[in-house]
Amino acid sequence: MNELFSKGGDLSERATIVRHYPGERINHWLLALAFFLTGVSGLALFHPAVFWLGELFGGGPWTRVLHPFLGLATLLFFALLASTVIAHVGMQARDWAWLRQIGDVVQGREERLPEVGRYNAGQKLVFYIAALCLAGLLLTGVPMWRAYFSVYFPVQVIRLATVVHDICAVLLICTILVHIYSAIWVSGSIRSMIRGTVTPGWAWKHHRAWFREILTHATSSRSRPD
């Protein structure tokens, strides 16, 4: 258990709680940047109406060259993210109950919801959908990568890969938009990814089971002899 109070480990000192460590926050924002650049360059190649977005990358040819490498960068940063959260994203009975009470979630009636661990069911679903979409984008992107791999695939495979690639991209973009909206909607979430800390009140309200784990860890640490 690595979650610690940022000062003293005592709630009476109005301590904040470390939720995201510096390395996690840096990787998160690098992932966000890589995803944004990959998405914009992909949109430029998707339809002539938005081809002008390619000017941000030096024109159409450079957009086509950079897009797959930006995609690989996104995959790398996501893999690093996955390595830090994988232990906390397993679906539990309380998560399914949380999803069944999605009406209470939307209405902000969190007192009616099951206690939430480090991540709620919505955050876990965002992780799983992103992982599946990125896997789909990688598998379909390889046959489409003309500079290196497309010569090894028949044209029918490339056409099918293009359709599936676009579907995965649209689903991923929509999922990330929901993720961004949720982060803005739940006050304090963006602050936690910028500063790395949350208040005890925030942790109690939004991730009560995780807060209880932190309290248990802090109590056992103070009672442990030096």
N, CA and C of each residue as an Amber inpcrd file, in Angstrom:
protein
   678
   0.8480000  -1.1920000   0.0000000   0.0000000   0.0000000   0.0000000
   0.8800000   1.2360000   0.0000000   0.7480000   2.0610000  -1.0710000
   1.6130000   3.2220000  -1.2090000   0.9040000   4.5350000  -0.9150000
  -0.4350000   4.5130000  -0.7430000  -1.1590000   5.7510000  -0.5210000
  -0.8170000   6.2960000   0.8490000  -0.3870000   7.5400000   0.9220000
   0.0260000   8.1510000   2.1730000  -0.5400000   9.5440000   2.2940000
  -0.6600000  10.0070000   3.5140000  -0.9960000  11.4010000   3.7230000
   0.2210000  12.2480000   3.4180000  -0.0090000  13.4120000   2.7900000
   1.1140000  14.2330000   2.3590000   1.7920000  14.9410000   3.5150000
   1.0900000  15.0690000   4.6640000   1.7870000  15.5940000   5.8150000
   1.2880000  14.9520000   7.0880000   2.1990000  14.2780000   7.6970000
   1.9740000  13.7860000   9.0340000   1.0990000  12.5650000   9.1920000
   0.2580000  12.2690000   8.2350000  -0.6330000  11.1340000   8.3640000
  -1.7290000  11.3480000   9.3800000  -2.0510000  12.5920000   9.7130000
  -3.0400000  12.8880000  10.7350000  -4.1000000  13.8180000  10.1540000
  -5.3500000  13.3900000  10.1830000  -6.4130000  14.2090000   9.6240000
  -6.5660000  15.5360000  10.3590000  -6.1730000  15.5770000  11.6210000
  -6.3160000  16.8180000  12.3720000  -5.4090000  17.9090000  11.8430000
  -4.3940000  17.5430000  11.1090000  -3.4730000  18.5120000  10.5180000
  -3.9560000  18.9580000   9.1360000  -5.1970000  18.5850000   8.7980000
  -5.7650000  18.9380000   7.4980000  -4.8800000  18.4600000   6.3630000
  -4.3400000  17.2580000   6.5530000  -3.4470000  16.7000000   5.5460000
  -4.2170000  16.3370000   4.2860000  -3.5690000  16.4650000   3.1480000
  -4.1240000  15.9590000   1.8990000  -3.5970000  14.5500000   1.6730000
  -4.2350000  13.8480000   0.7560000  -3.8880000  12.4560000   0.4950000
  -3.2560000  12.3470000  -0.8780000  -2.1410000  11.6630000  -0.9520000
  -1.4720000  11.4530000  -2.2330000  -2.2720000  10.4290000  -3.0380000
  -2.7760000  10.8480000  -4.1690000  -3.5460000   9.9470000  -5.0450000
  -2.7540000   9.5570000  -6.2830000  -1.9840000  10.4940000  -6.8380000
  -1.1980000  10.2090000  -8.0310000   0.2170000  10.7310000  -7.8190000
   1.1860000   9.8640000  -7.9380000   2.5770000  10.2510000  -7.7450000
   3.1120000  10.9470000  -9.0030000   4.2310000  11.6830000  -8.8820000
   4.7280000  12.4790000 -10.0190000   4.8910000  11.6830000 -11.3070000
   5.4650000  10.4920000 -11.2180000   5.6560000   9.6870000 -12.4240000
   4.3440000   9.3320000 -13.0880000   3.3170000   9.0390000 -12.2800000
   2.0020000   8.7060000 -12.8200000   1.3810000   9.9130000 -13.5190000
   1.5410000  11.0790000 -12.9110000   0.9560000  12.2790000 -13.4980000
   1.6660000  12.6610000 -14.7920000   2.9720000  12.5600000 -14.8150000
   3.7250000  12.8840000 -16.0380000   3.2980000  11.9440000 -17.1670000
   3.2160000  10.6470000 -16.8550000   2.8270000   9.6860000 -17.8840000
   1.4010000   9.9460000 -18.3600000   0.5030000  10.3120000 -17.4320000
  -0.8860000  10.6000000 -17.8090000  -0.9550000  11.7300000 -18.8170000
  -0.2240000  12.8110000 -18.5820000  -0.2880000  13.9600000 -19.4750000
   0.4470000  13.7040000 -20.7860000   1.4970000  12.8850000 -20.7460000
   2.1510000  12.4910000 -21.9970000   1.2160000  11.6130000 -22.8290000
   0.4890000  10.7370000 -22.1520000  -0.5150000   9.9130000 -22.8380000
  -1.5990000  10.7850000 -23.4490000  -2.0650000  11.7860000 -22.6920000
  -3.0950000  12.6900000 -23.2090000  -2.6000000  13.4460000 -24.4380000
  -1.3490000  13.9210000 -24.3890000  -0.7860000  14.6490000 -25.5290000
  -0.6390000  13.7310000 -26.7410000  -0.1090000  12.5280000 -26.5200000
   0.0730000  11.5880000 -27.6260000  -1.2690000  11.1960000 -28.2340000
  -2.2720000  10.9830000 -27.3780000  -3.6040000  10.6320000 -27.8790000
  -4.1920000  11.7770000 -28.6960000  -4.0380000  13.0100000 -28.2100000
  -4.5770000  14.1640000 -28.9270000  -3.9290000  14.2980000 -30.3080000
  -2.6070000  14.1890000 -30.3650000  -1.9110000  14.3290000 -31.6410000
  -2.2580000  13.1800000 -32.5900000  -2.3730000  11.9750000 -32.0360000
  -2.7570000  10.8330000 -32.8680000  -4.1690000  11.0160000 -33.4170000
  -5.0740000  11.4730000 -32.5480000  -6.4520000  11.6760000 -32.9840000
  -6.5810000  12.7500000 -34.0450000  -5.8880000  13.8700000 -33.8520000
  -5.9680000  14.9700000 -34.8230000  -5.3720000  14.5460000 -36.1610000
  -4.2230000  13.8780000 -36.1200000  -3.6100000  13.4350000 -37.3800000
  -4.4710000  12.3730000 -38.0530000  -5.1280000  11.5250000 -37.2500000
  -6.0170000  10.5220000 -37.8220000  -7.2380000  11.1490000 -38.4730000
  -7.7920000  12.1740000 -37.8420000  -8.9340000  12.8710000 -38.4240000
  -8.5590000  13.5190000 -39.7580000  -7.3390000  14.0540000 -39.8300000
  -6.8900000  14.6800000 -41.0760000  -6.8680000  13.6780000 -42.2240000
  -6.5850000  12.4180000 -41.8930000  -6.5370000  11.3740000 -42.9230000
  -7.8890000  10.7070000 -43.1410000  -8.8390000  10.9920000 -42.2550000
 -10.1280000  10.2910000 -42.2820000 -11.0600000  10.8190000 -43.3580000
 -11.0970000  12.1740000 -43.5250000 -12.0730000  12.7520000 -44.4520000
 -11.5150000  14.0500000 -45.0390000 -11.7500000  14.2950000 -46.3110000
 -11.2410000  15.5170000 -46.9460000 -11.6840000  16.8050000 -46.2530000
 -12.8580000  16.7740000 -45.5990000 -13.3710000  17.9850000 -44.9640000
 -12.4760000  18.4740000 -43.8300000 -11.7190000  17.5550000 -43.2270000
 -10.8270000  17.9430000 -42.1260000  -9.3540000  17.6990000 -42.4830000
  -9.0910000  17.5660000 -43.7750000  -7.7110000  17.3300000 -44.2020000
  -6.7920000  18.4970000 -43.8230000  -7.3870000  19.6810000 -43.6560000
  -6.5920000  20.8590000 -43.3020000  -5.8910000  20.6980000 -41.9620000
  -6.3630000  19.7800000 -41.1220000  -5.6940000  19.5380000 -39.8400000
  -4.2730000  19.0280000 -40.0480000  -4.0270000  18.4530000 -41.2120000
  -2.6900000  17.9580000 -41.5120000  -1.6440000  19.0510000 -41.5590000
  -2.0810000  20.2980000 -41.7640000  -1.1330000  21.4080000 -41.7800000
  -0.4290000  21.5600000 -40.4340000  -1.0730000  21.0910000 -39.3710000
  -0.4490000  21.1460000 -38.0490000   0.7860000  20.2550000 -37.9640000
   0.8790000  19.2900000 -38.8740000   1.9930000  18.3440000 -38.8610000
   2.9270000  18.5280000 -40.0530000   2.7330000  19.6080000 -40.8090000
   3.6010000  19.8850000 -41.9420000   3.0250000  19.4720000 -43.2750000
   1.7280000  19.1640000 -43.3210000   1.1040000  18.7810000 -44.5820000
   0.7150000  17.3180000 -44.6200000   0.0150000  16.9350000 -45.6860000
  -0.4970000  15.5800000 -45.8210000   0.5450000  14.4780000 -45.7350000
   1.6530000  14.5560000 -46.5140000   2.6530000  13.4910000 -46.4510000
   3.2300000  13.2900000 -45.0550000   3.5560000  14.3980000 -44.3780000
   4.1150000  14.2840000 -43.0280000   3.0780000  13.7400000 -42.0510000
   1.8130000  14.0880000 -42.2540000   0.7560000  13.5640000 -41.3920000
   0.6800000  12.0600000 -41.5240000   0.7480000  11.5720000 -42.7650000
   0.6970000  10.1250000 -42.9900000   1.9120000   9.4280000 -42.3810000
   3.0690000  10.0710000 -42.4250000   4.2810000   9.4810000 -41.8480000
   4.2070000   9.4500000 -40.3280000   3.7610000  10.5580000 -39.7170000
   3.8080000  10.7000000 -38.2680000   2.6890000   9.9590000 -37.5500000
   1.5280000   9.8380000 -38.1900000   0.3620000   9.2610000 -37.5140000
   0.6390000   7.8990000 -36.8710000   1.1870000   6.9230000 -37.5820000
   1.4080000   5.6210000 -36.9340000   2.4340000   5.6740000 -35.8070000
   3.4410000   6.5310000 -35.9240000   4.4270000   6.6430000 -34.8460000
   3.8130000   7.2960000 -33.6120000   2.9380000   8.2720000 -33.8210000
   2.2120000   8.8690000 -32.6980000   1.3080000   7.8290000 -32.0390000
   0.7170000   6.9680000 -32.8580000  -0.1060000   5.8920000 -32.3190000
   0.7010000   4.9430000 -31.4510000   1.9110000   4.6140000 -31.8840000
   2.7760000   3.7420000 -31.0860000   3.1680000   4.4130000 -29.7730000
   3.3990000   5.7260000 -29.8170000   3.7040000   6.4600000 -28.5870000
   2.5190000   6.3940000 -27.6200000   1.3050000   6.5250000 -28.1570000
   0.1120000   6.4080000 -27.3210000   0.0340000   5.0330000 -26.6760000
   0.3160000   4.0000000 -27.4440000   0.3160000   2.6410000 -26.9060000
   1.3520000   2.4780000 -25.8040000   2.5210000   3.0520000 -25.9910000
   3.5840000   2.9390000 -24.9880000   3.1630000   3.5900000 -23.6740000
   2.6600000   4.8160000 -23.7570000   2.2630000   5.5190000 -22.5360000
   1.0770000   4.8230000 -21.8670000   0.1750000   4.2430000 -22.6740000
  -0.9530000   3.5180000 -22.0900000  -0.4620000   2.2600000 -21.3880000
   0.5250000   1.5890000 -21.9600000   1.0790000   0.3960000 -21.3160000
   1.6970000   0.7550000 -19.9650000   2.3700000   1.8990000 -19.9050000
   2.9410000   2.3460000 -18.6290000   1.8290000   2.6570000 -17.6320000
   0.7580000   3.2890000 -18.1170000  -0.3850000   3.5510000 -17.2510000
  -0.9810000   2.2510000 -16.7370000  -1.1580000   1.2950000 -17.6270000
  -1.7540000   0.0160000 -17.2530000  -0.9430000  -0.6810000 -16.1720000
   0.3780000  -0.5610000 -16.2470000   1.2330000  -1.2240000 -15.2610000
   1.0310000  -0.6780000 -13.8550000   0.5420000   0.5530000 -13.7380000
   0.3450000   1.1560000 -12.4170000  -1.0780000   0.9810000 -11.8930000
  -2.0450000   0.7160000 -12.7740000  -3.4430000   0.6420000 -12.3230000
  -4.0350000  -0.7550000 -12.4150000  -3.3370000  -1.6860000 -13.0550000
  -3.9240000  -2.9890000 -13.3290000  -4.3810000  -3.7040000 -12.0610000
  -3.6940000  -3.4690000 -10.9470000  -4.0690000  -4.1290000  -9.6940000
  -5.3490000  -3.5690000  -9.0960000  -5.8190000  -2.4400000  -9.6230000
  -6.9650000  -1.7560000  -9.0180000  -8.1960000  -1.7210000  -9.9180000
  -8.1410000  -2.3290000 -11.0950000  -9.2440000  -2.1850000 -12.0450000
 -10.0550000  -3.4600000 -12.2310000  -9.8450000  -4.4360000 -11.3840000
 -10.6620000  -5.6320000 -11.4650000 -12.0940000  -5.3410000 -11.0310000
 -13.0580000  -5.8100000 -11.7980000 -14.4680000  -5.5790000 -11.4760000
 -14.8850000  -6.4490000 -10.2990000 -15.5790000  -5.8370000  -9.3290000
 -16.0600000  -6.5300000  -8.1460000 -17.5810000  -6.4030000  -8.0720000
 -18.1640000  -7.1060000  -7.1090000 -19.6250000  -7.0820000  -6.9680000
 -20.1260000  -5.6640000  -6.7460000 -19.3840000  -4.8730000  -5.9740000
 -19.8240000  -3.5020000  -5.7050000 -19.7810000  -2.6420000  -6.9670000
 -18.9050000  -2.9930000  -7.9060000 -18.8430000  -2.2370000  -9.1590000
 -20.0710000  -2.5020000 -10.0250000 -20.5060000  -3.7570000 -10.0790000
 -21.7150000  -4.0670000 -10.8460000 -22.9420000  -3.4130000 -10.2100000
 -22.9600000  -3.3780000  -8.8710000 -24.0590000  -2.6930000  -8.1840000
 -24.0340000  -1.2010000  -8.4870000 -22.8370000  -0.6220000  -8.5520000
 -22.6650000   0.7990000  -8.8800000 -23.2280000   1.0890000 -10.2690000
 -22.9700000   0.1970000 -11.2120000 -23.4690000   0.3840000 -12.5750000
 -24.9910000   0.2590000 -12.6320000 -25.5430000  -0.6520000 -11.8400000
 -27.0010000  -0.8120000 -11.8220000 -27.6870000   0.4290000 -11.2480000
 -26.9470000   1.1930000 -10.4740000 -27.4930000   2.4210000  -9.8790000
 -26.9800000   3.6590000 -10.6020000 -26.8230000   3.5380000 -11.9130000
 -26.2560000   4.6410000 -12.6890000 -27.1170000   5.8980000 -12.5820000
 -28.4120000   5.7240000 -12.3320000 -29.2760000   6.8890000 -12.1450000
 -28.8500000   7.7200000 -10.9500000 -28.4870000   7.0500000  -9.8520000
 -28.0010000   7.7620000  -8.6710000 -26.6580000   8.4230000  -8.9530000
 -25.8380000   7.7710000  -9.7900000 -24.5410000   8.3510000 -10.1540000
 -24.7530000   9.6730000 -10.8940000 -25.6150000   9.6470000 -11.8890000
 -25.8680000  10.8350000 -12.7030000 -26.4830000  11.9550000 -11.8650000
 -27.3450000  11.5890000 -10.9250000 -28.0100000  12.5810000 -10.0930000
 -27.1460000  13.0460000  -8.9250000 -25.9600000  12.4460000  -8.7740000
 -25.0590000  12.8440000  -7.7000000 -25.4710000  12.3570000  -6.3290000
 -26.3050000  11.3120000  -6.2670000 -26.7520000  10.7720000  -4.9800000
 -25.7820000   9.6900000  -4.5210000 -24.5610000  10.1000000  -4.2300000
 -23.5040000   9.1390000  -3.9260000 -23.7080000   8.4330000  -2.6010000
 -24.5120000   9.0180000  -1.7050000 -24.7790000   8.3650000  -0.4210000
 -25.5630000   7.0710000  -0.6020000 -26.2190000   6.8920000  -1.7510000
 -26.9840000   5.6760000  -2.0250000 -26.1440000   4.5990000  -2.6910000
 -24.9550000   4.9390000  -3.1320000 -24.1290000   4.0260000  -3.9210000
 -23.2720000   3.1390000  -3.0360000 -22.8660000   1.9690000  -3.5470000
 -21.9070000   1.1440000  -2.8110000 -20.5910000   1.9050000  -2.6470000
 -19.8620000   1.5810000  -1.5910000 -18.5680000   2.2310000  -1.3880000
 -17.6240000   1.8700000  -2.5290000 -16.9010000   2.8750000  -3.0060000
 -16.0490000   2.7360000  -4.1890000 -14.5850000   2.6380000  -3.7680000
 -13.8290000   1.7640000  -4.4440000 -12.4080000   1.6270000  -4.1760000
 -11.6030000   2.7220000  -4.8570000 -10.3670000   2.4230000  -5.1770000
  -9.4990000   3.4440000  -5.7820000 -10.1060000   3.9900000  -7.0750000
 -10.7490000   3.1260000  -7.8610000 -11.4140000   3.5600000  -9.1000000
 -12.8450000   3.0410000  -9.0890000 -13.7780000   3.8570000  -9.5920000
 -15.1540000   3.3930000  -9.6710000 -15.3580000   2.5820000 -10.9500000
 -16.5590000   2.0180000 -11.0740000 -16.8300000   1.1400000 -12.2150000
 -16.7270000   1.8740000 -13.5390000 -17.1280000   3.1560000 -13.5690000
 -17.0140000   3.9290000 -14.8000000 -15.5770000   4.0940000 -15.2320000
 -14.6990000   4.3820000 -14.2920000 -13.2770000   4.5300000 -14.6150000
 -12.6890000   3.2080000 -15.0870000 -13.1250000   2.1220000 -14.4760000
 -12.6340000   0.8070000 -14.8940000 -13.0860000   0.4770000 -16.3160000
 -14.3380000   0.8070000 -16.6380000 -14.8270000   0.5580000 -17.9900000
 -14.0760000   1.3990000 -19.0140000 -13.7530000   2.6410000 -18.6600000
 -12.9580000   3.4800000 -19.5570000 -11.6170000   2.8010000 -19.8340000
 -11.0020000   2.2420000 -18.8010000  -9.7250000   1.5480000 -18.9830000
  -9.8720000   0.3610000 -19.9290000 -10.8830000  -0.4610000 -19.7070000
 -11.0580000  -1.6600000 -20.5250000 -11.3960000  -1.3080000 -21.9730000
 -12.2820000  -0.3270000 -22.1600000 -12.6350000   0.0660000 -23.5230000
 -11.4250000   0.6340000 -24.2460000 -10.6450000   1.4740000 -23.5330000
  -9.4370000   2.0400000 -24.1430000  -8.4520000   0.9400000 -24.5130000
  -8.2860000  -0.0470000 -23.6290000  -7.3550000  -1.1410000 -23.9100000
  -7.7970000  -1.9340000 -25.1410000  -9.0820000  -2.2450000 -25.2340000
  -9.5900000  -3.0020000 -26.3790000  -9.4790000  -2.1980000 -27.6690000
  -9.8190000  -0.9120000 -27.5940000  -9.7500000  -0.0790000 -28.7980000
  -8.3020000   0.0850000 -29.2710000  -7.3960000   0.3040000 -28.3400000
  -5.9890000   0.4570000 -28.7230000  -5.4470000  -0.8410000 -29.3190000
  -5.8580000  -1.9810000 -28.7600000  -5.4430000  -3.2610000 -29.3440000
  -5.9930000  -3.3950000 -30.7580000  -7.2560000  -2.9960000 -30.9390000
  -7.8540000  -3.0440000 -32.2790000  -7.1620000  -2.1050000 -33.2440000
  -6.8150000  -0.9150000 -32.7670000  -6.1180000   0.0500000 -33.6230000
  -4.7480000  -0.4560000 -34.0320000  -4.0660000  -1.1230000 -33.1160000
  -2.7500000  -1.6730000 -33.4510000  -2.8710000  -2.7900000 -34.4880000
  -3.7900000  -3.7300000 -34.2360000  -3.9320000  -4.8780000 -35.1380000
  -4.3840000  -4.4630000 -36.5300000  -5.2450000  -3.4490000 -36.6090000
  -5.7190000  -3.0000000 -37.9220000  -4.7660000  -1.9760000 -38.5410000
  -4.0020000  -1.3120000 -37.7080000  -3.0760000  -0.3120000 -38.2330000
  -1.8930000  -0.9160000 -38.9620000  -1.4780000  -2.1160000 -38.5400000
  -0.3260000  -2.7630000 -39.1850000  -0.5840000  -3.0150000 -40.6690000
  -1.7160000  -3.6260000 -41.0670000  -1.9460000  -3.8180000 -42.5080000
  -2.0710000  -2.5080000 -43.2780000  -2.4490000  -1.4290000 -42.5990000
  -2.6340000  -0.1370000 -43.2680000  -1.3320000   0.6550000 -43.3820000
  -0.2780000   0.2290000 -42.7080000   0.9780000   0.9830000 -42.6610000
   1.7610000   0.7280000 -43.9580000   1.4890000   1.5800000 -44.9290000
   1.9700000   1.3280000 -46.2850000   3.4930000   1.3020000 -46.3990000
   4.1570000   2.1080000 -45.6000000   5.6130000   2.1920000 -45.7350000
   6.3080000   0.8950000 -45.3600000   5.6670000   0.0570000 -44.5350000
   6.3670000  -1.1120000 -44.0250000   5.6230000  -2.4320000 -44.2110000
   4.3080000  -2.4570000 -44.0080000   3.6290000  -3.7420000 -43.8750000
   2.5160000  -4.0020000 -44.8840000   1.9510000  -2.9690000 -45.4840000
   0.7580000  -3.1830000 -46.3080000   1.0190000  -4.0950000 -47.5060000
   2.2470000  -4.1580000 -47.9760000   2.5610000  -5.0070000 -49.1400000
   2.3800000  -6.4840000 -48.8310000   2.3130000  -6.8320000 -47.5420000
   2.1980000  -8.2380000 -47.1570000   0.7360000  -8.6710000 -46.9890000
  -0.2040000  -7.7560000 -47.2340000  -1.6200000  -8.0690000 -47.0260000
  -2.4050000  -7.8230000 -48.3070000  -3.4020000  -8.6880000 -48.5910000
  -4.2560000  -8.4520000 -49.7650000  -5.1080000  -7.2110000 -49.5560000
  -5.5420000  -6.6200000 -50.6400000  -6.2750000  -5.3600000 -50.5690000
  -7.5760000  -5.5110000 -49.7860000  -8.2020000  -6.6990000 -49.8460000
  -9.4490000  -6.8960000 -49.1000000  -9.2010000  -6.7890000 -47.5950000
  -8.0780000  -7.3110000 -47.1350000  -7.7280000  -7.2340000 -45.7060000
  -7.4800000  -5.7840000 -45.3150000  -6.8070000  -5.0380000 -46.1720000
  -6.5170000  -3.6320000 -45.8820000  -7.8110000  -2.8280000 -45.8000000
  -8.7430000  -3.1050000 -46.7010000 -10.0150000  -2.3800000 -46.6750000
 -10.8010000  -2.6950000 -45.4070000 -10.8610000  -3.9680000 -45.0390000
 -11.5530000  -4.3470000 -43.8050000 -10.8640000  -3.7290000 -42.5930000
  -9.5340000  -3.7460000 -42.5950000  -8.7780000  -3.1630000 -41.4820000
  -9.0670000  -1.6710000 -41.3510000  -9.2350000  -1.0000000 -42.4890000
  -9.5200000   0.4380000 -42.4680000 -10.8510000   0.7250000 -41.7980000
 -11.8650000  -0.0790000 -42.1120000 -13.1930000   0.1140000 -41.5150000
 -13.1460000  -0.1350000 -40.0060000 -12.5380000  -1.2450000 -39.6150000
 -12.4590000  -1.5780000 -38.1890000 -11.6080000  -0.5430000 -37.4450000
 -10.5460000  -0.0860000 -38.0790000  -9.6840000   0.9390000 -37.4910000
 -10.4840000   2.2030000 -37.1870000 -11.3030000   2.6150000 -38.1420000
 -12.1110000   3.8220000 -37.9540000 -13.1380000   3.6370000 -36.8400000
 -13.7490000   2.4540000 -36.7680000 -14.7330000   2.1860000 -35.7120000
 -14.0660000   2.2510000 -34.3390000 -12.9060000   1.6140000 -34.2210000
 -12.1760000   1.6330000 -32.9420000 -11.7870000   3.0620000 -32.5650000
 -11.3720000   3.8550000 -33.5520000 -10.9600000   5.2280000 -33.2840000
 -12.1260000   6.0710000 -32.7920000 -13.2840000   5.9490000 -33.4500000
 -14.4600000   6.7250000 -33.0420000 -14.9010000   6.3270000 -31.6400000
 -14.9250000   5.0200000 -31.3550000 -15.3300000   4.5420000 -30.0280000
 -14.3620000   5.0440000 -28.9620000 -13.0640000   5.0280000 -29.2610000
 -12.0710000   5.4910000 -28.3020000 -12.2000000   6.9860000 -28.0560000
 -12.3930000   7.7530000 -29.1050000 -12.5420000   9.2060000 -28.9490000
 -13.7650000   9.5230000 -28.0960000 -14.8790000   8.8470000 -28.3530000
 -16.0920000   9.0830000 -27.5680000 -15.8720000   8.7100000 -26.1020000
 -15.1630000   7.6170000 -25.8690000 -14.8820000   7.1790000 -24.4980000
 -14.0310000   8.2000000 -23.7640000 -13.0110000   8.7230000 -24.4330000
 -12.1390000   9.7120000 -23.7950000 -12.8840000  11.0170000 -23.5500000
 -13.7900000  11.3850000 -24.4360000 -14.5970000  12.5890000 -24.2110000
 -15.4640000  12.4260000 -22.9600000 -16.0300000  11.2390000 -22.7680000
 -16.8000000  10.9700000 -21.5530000 -15.8930000  11.0450000 -20.3320000
 -14.6840000  10.5050000 -20.4580000 -13.7000000  10.5410000 -19.3670000
 -13.3560000  11.9820000 -18.9930000 -13.1490000  12.8230000 -19.9890000
 -12.8240000  14.2310000 -19.7300000 -14.0040000  14.9360000 -19.0670000
 -15.1990000  14.6970000 -19.5920000 -16.3930000  15.3220000 -19.0150000
 -16.5620000  14.9110000 -17.5520000 -16.3560000  13.6220000 -17.2650000
 -16.5100000  13.1360000 -15.8970000 -15.4810000  13.7720000 -14.9640000
 -14.2600000  13.9470000 -15.4670000 -13.2140000  14.5690000 -14.6500000
 -13.5600000  16.0130000 -14.3170000 -14.1830000  16.7050000 -15.2610000
 -14.6070000  18.0940000 -15.0140000 -15.8240000  18.1200000 -14.0890000
 -16.7350000  17.1740000 -14.2970000 -17.9800000  17.1110000 -13.5260000
 -17.7090000  16.8450000 -12.0440000 -16.7810000  15.9260000 -11.7370000
 -16.4540000  15.5980000 -10.3530000 -15.3690000  16.5690000  -9.8900000
 -15.7860000  17.5940000  -9.1860000 -14.8620000  18.6320000  -8.7410000
 -13.7150000  18.0380000  -7.9260000 -12.4920000  18.4530000  -8.2520000
 -11.3170000  17.9720000  -7.5420000 -10.5490000  16.9010000  -8.2840000
 -11.1800000  16.2890000  -9.3110000 -10.5190000  15.1980000 -10.0330000
  -9.3330000  15.7040000 -10.8470000  -9.5320000  16.8110000 -11.5800000
  -8.4360000  17.3410000 -12.3910000  -7.3190000  17.8390000 -11.4850000
  -7.6800000  18.4620000 -10.3630000  -6.6740000  18.9290000  -9.4110000
  -5.8010000  17.7690000  -8.9370000  -6.4080000  16.5980000  -8.7500000
  -5.6410000  15.4470000  -8.2780000  -4.6220000  14.9820000  -9.3110000
  -4.9300000  15.1910000 -10.6030000  -3.9930000  14.7940000 -11.6420000
  -2.9720000  15.8880000 -11.9320000  -3.1920000  17.0870000 -11.4200000
  -2.2210000  18.1720000 -11.5750000  -1.3110000  18.2560000 -10.3530000
  -1.9220000  18.2830000  -9.1770000  -1.1460000  18.3910000  -7.9360000
  -0.8100000  17.0410000  -7.3180000  -1.6050000  16.0300000  -7.6630000
  -1.3480000  14.6960000  -7.1450000  -2.0500000  14.3610000  -5.8490000
  -2.7700000  15.3200000  -5.2550000  -3.3780000  15.0780000  -3.9610000
  -4.8750000  15.3880000  -3.9790000  -5.5810000  14.8090000  -3.0090000
  -7.0000000  15.0950000  -2.8000000  -7.2070000  15.3300000  -1.3150000
  -8.3170000  15.9440000  -0.9840000  -8.6380000  16.1670000   0.4190000
  -9.2770000  14.9080000   0.9960000  -9.1980000  14.7250000   2.3160000
  -9.9010000  13.5900000   2.9260000 -11.3930000  13.6080000   2.6260000
 -11.9970000  14.8090000   2.5910000 -13.4190000  14.9000000   2.2760000
 -13.7370000  14.3900000   0.8860000 -12.8720000  14.7080000  -0.0910000
 -13.0660000  14.2340000  -1.4650000 -12.9630000  12.7180000  -1.5140000
 -11.9450000  12.1760000  -0.8450000 -11.7560000  10.7210000  -0.8400000
 -12.9300000  10.0190000  -0.1720000 -13.4440000  10.5960000   0.9240000
 -14.5820000   9.9940000   1.6340000 -15.8400000  10.0260000   0.7820000
 -16.0480000  11.0950000   0.0610000 -17.2630000  11.2310000  -0.7350000
 -17.2430000  10.3570000  -1.9760000 -16.1200000  10.3100000  -2.6840000
 -16.0930000   9.6800000  -4.0000000 -15.4760000   8.2810000  -4.0150000
 -14.5780000   7.9840000  -3.0810000 -13.8830000   6.6830000  -3.0800000
 -13.7340000   6.1980000  -1.6440000 -14.8780000   5.9440000  -1.0150000
 -14.8940000   5.6850000   0.4270000 -14.1310000   4.4260000   0.8060000
 -14.2650000   3.3540000   0.0280000 -13.5550000   2.1140000   0.3590000
 -12.0420000   2.3310000   0.2710000 -11.5970000   3.0880000  -0.7220000
 -10.1690000   3.4170000  -0.8580000  -9.7070000   4.2440000   0.3380000
 -10.5490000   5.1910000   0.7840000 -10.2130000   6.0280000   1.9350000
 -10.0850000   5.1750000   3.1910000 -10.9570000   4.2020000   3.3530000
 -10.8590000   3.3180000   4.5190000  -9.5490000   2.5330000   4.4840000
  -9.1370000   2.0890000   3.3040000  -7.8760000   1.3640000   3.1820000
  -6.7000000   2.2380000   3.5990000  -6.7370000   3.5100000   3.1960000
  -5.6690000   4.4340000   3.5480000  -5.6180000   4.6460000   5.0520000
  -6.7930000   4.8310000   5.6740000  -6.8450000   5.0190000   7.1190000
  -6.2950000   3.7950000   7.8510000  -6.6590000   2.6080000   7.3610000
  -6.1700000   1.3730000   7.9820000  -4.6620000   1.2850000   7.8710000
  -4.1360000   1.6250000   6.7010000  -2.6900000   1.5750000   6.4840000
  -1.9740000   2.5980000   7.3600000  -2.5310000   3.8210000   7.4260000
  -1.9070000   4.8680000   8.2320000  -1.9080000   4.4900000   9.7000000
  -3.0040000   3.8850000  10.1770000  -3.1020000   3.4900000  11.5830000
  -2.1010000   2.4030000  11.9130000  -2.0020000   1.3940000  11.0280000
  -1.0540000   0.3010000  11.2680000   0.3840000   0.7800000  11.2030000
   0.6530000   1.7760000  10.3580000   2.0130000   2.3040000  10.2480000
   2.4060000   3.0370000  11.5190000   1.4730000   3.8000000  12.1180000
   1.7860000   4.5390000  13.3360000   1.9550000   3.6140000  14.5270000
   1.2230000   2.4770000  14.5130000   1.2960000   1.5410000  15.6320000
   2.4770000   0.5830000  15.5240000   3.1160000   0.5530000  14.3570000
   4.2410000  -0.3500000  14.1470000   5.4660000   0.2020000  14.8770000
   6.1660000  -0.6020000  15.6730000   7.3560000  -0.1100000  16.3850000
   8.4700000   0.2400000  15.4170000   9.2730000   1.2480000  15.7740000
  10.3880000   1.6590000  14.9290000  11.5020000   0.6280000  14.9610000
